[in-house]
Amino acid sequence: MTNESIYKRLAQAEAMANAQKAELMETLRAAYERACADENAEEAAELARKIRNKLLDNSDKEMSLDRLGLDTSSATKFIASLGKIFTGEWAKYRQLLRELPEQEGFPFNIEFPTPPDSEEVTNEPT
């Protein structure tokens, strides 16, 4: 392997690491706060949506069929347990995330919802 190919691979690895770092939640939050401070509505809106999308992605596991505790002992109980899931706390949380861009004050003054099993402050992105 030549020095040139080693440097090329290192540059590619660094570019990949930088791309992943840019998607970290703390990096997104800091960028969002900067955009708000700079009153850059377009960037703040884009970053708020990225934060929202990561929160939705993180909550996907809470809505997976194997974690929902469906009662399959009868069709009636199964349908009733499905109803509880679609109106449950995680479903409400995810809907609030989807409605984030509709909040009054978007994109500068928004309230990120708190996940149901979390005790974090609701006005802070998680």
N, C-alpha and C positions, 0 to 999 in steps of 0.2 A: 504494500500500500504506500503510495507516495504522500509526501507532506501536503501536496495540494488537495488530495482527496480527503485527508484527515481534517484539514481546515474547513473544507466544504461540508463535511459531516458535522463538525462542531458548530458551524454556522447554522446548519439546518436544525440541529438539536436546540440551539439557543433560541432560534425563531419559534420553534414549537413550544418551548418553555415559556417564552414571553407571551405567546398567544393564550396559553392556559392560565397564566398569572392574570392576564387582563380579564378573564372571566371569573376570577375568584370573587366571592360575595363582598369581602372587605374592600377590594379594589373597586368594585362597582359602587359600593356605598360612598367611598371617598370621592369618586368621580362625580357621582350624583350631587353630593354636597357642594363640590366645587362649581358645578354647573348652576346650581341654585344660587350660590353666592355671586356668581358672574351674571345672573339673570339671563342665562342662555336657555330659552324655553325649548328649543329643538333638541338640544343635547340632554337637558334634564328629562324631557319626555321619553327620549330613547333609552336613557339609563334606568328610569323608573320602570319602564316596560321590561327591560332585561332583568332587573331585580325581581319583578313580579313573575316573570317566566321561570326564573331559577327557583323561586318559592313554590310555584306550581309543580315543577319537576321534582322538588324535594318531597312534596306531599303526595306524589303519585303512589308511593308505596303504601300509604294509609288507605288507599281506595282499591288496592288489588284484591281480587276475589279470594285469595287464600288467607287474607288478613281480616276479612269482613265479618267473620263469625256468623255466617248464614245458617239459619235453622232449616235443615232439609228433611226434617222428620215427616212433614206433610206439605202438600202444595200450598195450602193456606198459610202455614207458618213461614214457608219459604217466601211467598209474596209479601207477607207482613214484614219479614226481616229486610227484604229489599226496600220496602217503603221507608223503613227507619234509616237505612243507609243513605238514600237519596235526599232525606231531609235532616240528616244528622249534622253534628258539629263540623266534621271535616268537609262535608259538602257545602255547608254555609261558608266556611273559611275560604274554600276554593272559589266560590262564587264572588266573595268580596274581592279576592285577588283579580278575578276577571273584570270586575267593575272598577278597578283602580283608576283607569283613565277617565272615568266619568265623574270622579269626585270633584266637588267644587274646590277650586284652588289648584287643580292639576296644571302643570307638573311641579310647581314650587312648594305648595303647601298641601301635602297629602298625608294620609294616615295609613301606614301598612298594617294590615290586620295581624293579630297574634294567633299562631297555631293553637288549636284546642288544648293540647297537652303542654303548652308552654305558659310560663308566667312572665314573659318578657313584656316590656312596655310597648303598647300598641302603636305609638307614633314613631317608632324606630324601625328601619328596615332590618330584617333578620337574615 
